[in-house]
Amino acid sequence: MAAFVRHWSALFRVVGNFCRTKHLAGVRFYSIQPPEWMGGKHKQLVKSGRFEYLEYSETFAERIAKLTGQNGESEQPSDNIGIDYQPRSQNHREYLSIMIKNHRNKDLEKAARHKTLTVSLEEVNKEWQTESAPLHCKRIAAHYGIYRDLFNGSSFVPIINLRVFYDCQDDYVLPVVRGNKILPDMAKSEPFVEFDSPEDSLWTLVLTNPDGHLSDSSSEYVHWMIGNIHGDNCSTGDVLVNYMQPIPPKGTGFHRHVFVLFEQSQKIDFTRWKKGECKYLDDRTFKIDEFYRENWNHLVPKGLAFFQSQWDPSVRSAYHHLLDMEEPVFEYDHRPPYHPPPLKYPHKEPFDRYFDRYRDKKDLAEEVLRMKLKMISPFHENPKPEKYPLIHLPKTYKPSWLKLREEIMHRRLEQYKDLP
């Protein structure tokens, strides 16, 4: 009996090291908790009158989340500026009834088993457009940061299927489908916009670029804006801002160009926002969130489509001829390569290549340019590079460093890569 008591008392002490202890009216209670090194929380002693017990304090991440008001449950804001949308496919009872009906259909089961069942893709796409497409489009737009950068975190469900097409030369059109790539040369002219709406409804269409402003990162450039559109015909609306092709500057990567469709409750006077032909780029400075907040009583966002565009040669002509300004070019300023301090007597290093590391890059470029100008002539065709440049080397004596330099020059390597 004594051995049994000693055994359990030792086990009790071991478990007690991993437990939280409470002193309550002279009675000790144990509740098993993991230690701190296994992910447990920090313990602190709390005294309340004649009670004394150990309590777990908040972790650093929990304290930061409490101070900032973030609970980590959802990254998307709860502010909904659109209308509530509940897809029909989320009705669980209706889904179960359809599944039970399909399981009881013997002809359907036989066709599926014999691989002769045919499904109309047009019907599937039509059903997807009316049920899940708005939520999918919202999810993709949130992934690309559309709501964050345009509406300051507020979101809406694009329940209207906004179809945008750019006309191309070879009798085909280029659609805008949720973030696809369209070059500026393909989007020079106004696109065709289609959406389903009653004839007596009024709409506003905005095309804006949240990534292209040259001086204010919080502002946008409006590329197109039409207000008071009757029905689904954009030609009946008032053109507030003329269309301008995408103009992403060189070196800035992809720019998002977003079409937003607002439904109007009545006809709105857009005199303040009417700019007409914007001859200067600053005239197109725009904030769609400010535009919506000013007219929120009469506007509801219902349609969304966007594409991505990056620089191509047509952007240069757009800056020069449409905007009458010099094309901005952005380049990354790389750090100069590190070279150790030069040695007076470098061991086993060709002295010319060794000293070229510490020469000014402009001097090297000037030396290669002079060599290039000697090799070309405006009156004769440029010499073609030899197919095997190292097969016929001169037999006269030359030092090894000069042979190595000529080999690099013949192979068009390093600083000689621009030679003809």
Steps between C-alpha positions, in 0.01 A plus 500: 500500500787737585670425166173572318466839674866591424450410135193721458649787698807502270277492191295783647813716548611442137159593365495802727801650321292522180183620666343825604457528875219681682488569875136533594405505872797283586413238236735440204351421159686382188407539133741359244645765261801482265821677607613828344766333284226286340278796415333565834432850622691696760370457858455782747393499865164666568377592851136576569417541868577174675522315169832446326541320168712484185349639179615508141582843357450604137771433243673779310303428183170510692588832663595656162178371342300642791665841471459522121148360506586202281381158606652314205172340400452678169730718290212650301321807639138472602399826327277402208420785261304282258183299544469173690539198276400146591564245223232240443757219518548568872149367571589164648154349473471582132846355439408175678175468308686536169757240607230252608314553174815434297580185698151361434524570126598163351559636149738762636689240702525266199631777271762599759611138545533443124674839454234625261371780720524840332494832686427830327778743582280794409243398762774446758650840428157665514425339836845594631451863391175523695617316813870484584665742255439818708661348810790362298557837335494669841755253634735557204466878530581480871805288418625769260436775759229676298277581798793594719647753255180640347242505779725514806416142597124512437373227270197402294379198307502564121160350424490649147697306240707780344633389161778714350664432161783673315481492121803356318595524133464137396122480547513386861452664838705487818286456813572638846472201734596567861865599486619377161792669325423757227780710350446875446532456122193271509295749703546818297132544413188501714382152599154351447311475829198273547282424802141397560273770640147640459450777247382752760808461725794742527866403535848650543814333362850584625838370380779587743863405561603484869866422423604769253500835678845658471491734801236372747479129572159539668342649186405345168482593134154478346518365144131507415180617665141500375200605708121480465507197267147400398455125509793300368600740221814694597463734203194661664700619802684823571874466437660661804860398418613391156659160457878469527701186437704341783830685556703297753850657518799288414646317798185504717371152418133412465228759561141413590228666292160461663152544350239581767129517413269700729120493490334839544174554683440821304667729251805669654666829415867409439616853418767489770652181355473591131845557350450424131825476303781494754808635324712472814549196716433690825146571377428128530584480870210319661386315813211264444440468874452876525273491196285229658488660846373823347219327309435199722131589536443444128772247402531128571800303359377189322753411227874440495759396242874562484812416301875547538728686264871573477724720287537456125629738225154653447521663845783726383295641214202547735708715734650702214191557283196468730639653819780714349750404769822308538461131567590409861735204536570326830811296563626317804816651641716196567782514748847492346663157518734453792870464428762452769773763537750475212827321562834632391615161372193286418586132474400315182274777375519654149598856576270657238188314618597560861533875453179516294308408815603826665464727196202725448224327302460808281866480393455134406182579304674785318790272406264236358299768316812634328586146396148449367509822297823388333339173395180645345446748217187684383598429138560126528318206645602403850737204512335173595647317800699191413335167560812356661697802623778305674589260220737738315720668756817686393821307553704802599610521857271678740500506878249282675295790637457642150397162361239469774365847425475428127322174574243678716458767234453246218243311705316825585510450875500737798542864391539400131151351467374810308758477221358428153 
